[in-house]
Amino acid sequence: MSEEHVLIRSERLLQQILDEVRHIRREVAPDKWSLKLTLYTGDGMSSPVLPITSLPLGGNAQLVAQLLQNGAPYVPPAGAAPFNFAPSVTSDDPNVAVAPATADVTGGAIPLSQQFLVTDSASDSVGVPDDITVTATAPDGSTVTETVAFSIGPASPASPFGLSLAFYPAPGAAAAAKAKQARP
């Protein structure tokens, strides 16, 4: 057997051993599934879209739920059967409604099916801490739950810019008025 054949055979054996070690590792230490939840401004038009920690009174936000596998975004293995990630979302505040989102605030990074529009009632109370809980089934069949805490902030403030008008006499107008009064 040539040296090249020995090297090729050795590589194949090492690859088989590595595959077996990965298989054993999965059996002994299964994957850790979690969710990353982020609230974004709800209009989808803000540029850039930034994470937020409070929902404006009577306003809305967009919740993005991302499935993580061992701390990294889940990517289905090549050739794996399609996985339908279908999270359910609930709020502990009856004044906060959650519905499927219709606009993508992530620029395609997270599927629209994992984004939710969160709307607050104008009759809610400012400063109240709230929680939104997301529950989903991971690819291995386990249940994953995560909660995001936020507060109800004041309604969006009116523009801080204003316009003030004042009328002043034209230069020399006071002198002309005095001169006019001085003439009989």
C-alpha positions in Angstrom: 0.0 0.0 0.0 1.4 3.4 -0.9 1.8 6.2 1.5 -0.9 8.2 -0.2 -3.4 5.3 0.3 -2.5 5.0 4.0 -3.1 8.8 4.4 -6.5 8.6 2.7 -7.5 5.6 4.7 -6.3 7.3 7.9 -8.4 10.4 7.1 -11.5 8.3 6.5 -11.0 6.5 9.8 -10.5 9.8 11.7 -13.6 11.2 10.1 -15.6 8.2 11.2 -14.3 8.5 14.7 -15.2 12.2 14.8 -18.7 11.5 13.5 -19.1 8.9 16.2 -17.8 11.3 18.9 -20.3 13.9 17.8 -23.1 11.4 17.9 -22.1 10.3 21.5 -21.8 13.9 22.6 -25.3 14.6 21.4 -26.6 11.6 23.3 -24.7 12.5 26.5 -25.1 16.3 26.4 -28.2 17.3 24.4 -28.5 20.7 22.7 -29.6 23.6 24.9 -32.5 25.4 23.3 -33.5 29.0 24.2 -35.2 32.0 22.8 -33.9 35.5 22.2 -36.7 38.1 22.5 -36.3 41.7 21.4 -38.8 44.5 21.3 -38.4 47.1 18.5 -40.1 50.3 17.6 -43.5 49.3 16.2 -43.8 51.5 13.2 -41.2 49.6 11.1 -40.3 52.9 9.5 -37.8 54.1 11.9 -34.3 54.0 10.6 -32.4 52.4 12.1 -34.8 50.1 14.0 -33.5 50.0 17.6 -34.4 47.7 20.5 -36.6 49.3 23.1 -37.5 48.6 26.8 -40.8 50.4 27.1 -44.0 50.5 25.1 -45.5 53.9 24.6 -48.9 54.4 26.2 -51.5 53.6 23.4 -48.6 52.8 21.0 -47.1 49.7 19.6 -43.9 47.7 19.3 -42.7 44.7 17.4 -41.5 41.6 19.3 -39.0 39.3 17.5 -38.6 35.8 18.8 -35.5 33.9 17.6 -34.8 30.3 18.4 -31.2 29.6 19.7 -29.4 26.3 19.7 -26.5 26.3 22.3 -26.6 30.1 22.3 -26.4 30.6 18.5 -29.2 31.2 16.1 -30.7 27.9 15.0 -29.8 26.8 11.5 -31.5 23.6 10.3 -28.9 21.0 9.3 -28.5 20.4 5.5 -31.0 17.8 4.3 -33.0 17.9 7.5 -36.8 17.8 7.3 -38.4 21.3 7.5 -38.9 22.5 11.0 -42.0 24.7 11.7 -41.0 27.1 14.5 -44.4 28.3 15.7 -44.1 30.3 18.9 -47.1 31.3 21.0 -47.1 34.7 22.7 -49.0 35.9 25.7 -49.0 39.1 27.7 -49.7 39.4 31.5 -51.4 42.8 30.9 -55.0 42.7 29.5 -54.4 46.2 28.0 -51.6 44.8 25.8 -52.7 42.9 22.7 -50.4 40.6 20.6 -51.0 39.8 17.0 -48.9 38.4 14.1 -46.7 41.1 12.5 -47.3 42.2 9.0 -44.0 44.1 8.4 -40.5 42.8 8.9 -38.4 45.0 11.2 -35.3 42.8 10.8 -34.6 43.2 7.1 -35.1 39.5 6.5 -32.8 38.3 9.3 -35.7 36.7 11.2 -38.7 35.2 9.4 -41.9 37.3 9.7 -43.6 34.3 11.3 -41.4 34.9 14.3 -42.4 38.6 14.7 -45.4 39.9 16.6 -47.1 43.3 16.8 -47.6 44.4 20.4 -50.2 47.1 20.9 -51.0 48.9 24.2 -54.4 50.4 25.0 -54.6 54.2 25.6 -56.3 53.5 28.8 -53.4 51.6 30.3 -51.3 52.9 33.2 -47.9 54.6 32.7 -45.0 53.0 34.5 -46.6 49.6 35.0 -44.1 46.7 34.5 -45.4 44.1 32.1 -44.2 40.7 30.7 -44.7 39.0 27.4 -44.0 35.3 27.4 -43.1 33.3 24.3 -43.4 29.5 24.3 -42.3 27.2 21.5 -41.3 23.7 20.6 -37.7 23.1 19.7 -36.7 20.7 16.9 -36.0 17.9 19.5 -39.5 18.2 20.9 -38.6 20.0 24.1 -40.5 23.1 25.2 -38.7 26.4 25.3 -40.1 29.4 27.2 -38.7 32.9 27.6 -40.1 36.2 29.0 -39.3 39.7 28.1 -40.0 42.5 30.6 -41.0 46.0 29.6 -42.8 49.0 31.0 -45.5 51.2 29.7 -44.0 54.6 29.0 -45.7 57.9 28.4 -47.3 58.5 25.0 -44.9 59.8 22.4 -44.2 63.4 23.2 -45.3 66.1 20.8 -42.5 67.7 18.8 -40.4 69.9 21.0 -40.2 72.5 18.3 -42.6 75.4 18.3 -43.1 78.7 16.6 -43.6 82.0 18.4 -44.5 85.2 16.7 -43.9 88.7 18.0 -44.6 92.1 16.3 -42.1 94.9 16.8 -42.2 98.4 15.2 -40.1 98.9 12.2 -36.9 100.9 12.8 -37.6 104.6 12.7 -41.4 104.0 13.1 -41.4 105.4 16.7 -39.6 108.6 15.6 -42.0 109.0 12.7 -45.0 108.6 15.0 -43.6 111.2 17.4 -43.0 113.6 14.6 -46.5 113.1 13.3 -47.9 113.8 16.8 -45.7 116.9 17.2 -47.2 118.5 14.0 -50.4 120.4 14.6 
